[in-house]
Amino acid sequence: MSDIKKVIEGLELIETVIPSYKHARRKGLTDEEAETVVNWALEQAIILLEQLLELEQLLEQLIGATDG
């Protein structure tokens, strides 16, 4: 199993993320906005890693096809 897949599986186990409210307030965000942003960021990280994994698999297939 690739490291990317392991990271994805680990991230998918996260149910709750607690933002730094102090840092969020410094950026002008409300507590609710901060929670939305961190949850969105976690979801996007998983999506991007899944896309990276798909690309990695496609490249392996392409390289394998040219080796034969």
QUIVEN-V392294 format. One line per field, one symbol per residue. phi: phi as a letter, one per 20 degrees, with the letter a starting at -180 (. if undefined). A space follows every 10 residues. Layout:
BEGIN
phi: ???
END
This chain:
BEGIN
phi: .ffffffgff ffefdcddfe ffffffenef ffffffffff ffffffffff ffffffffff fffffefe
END
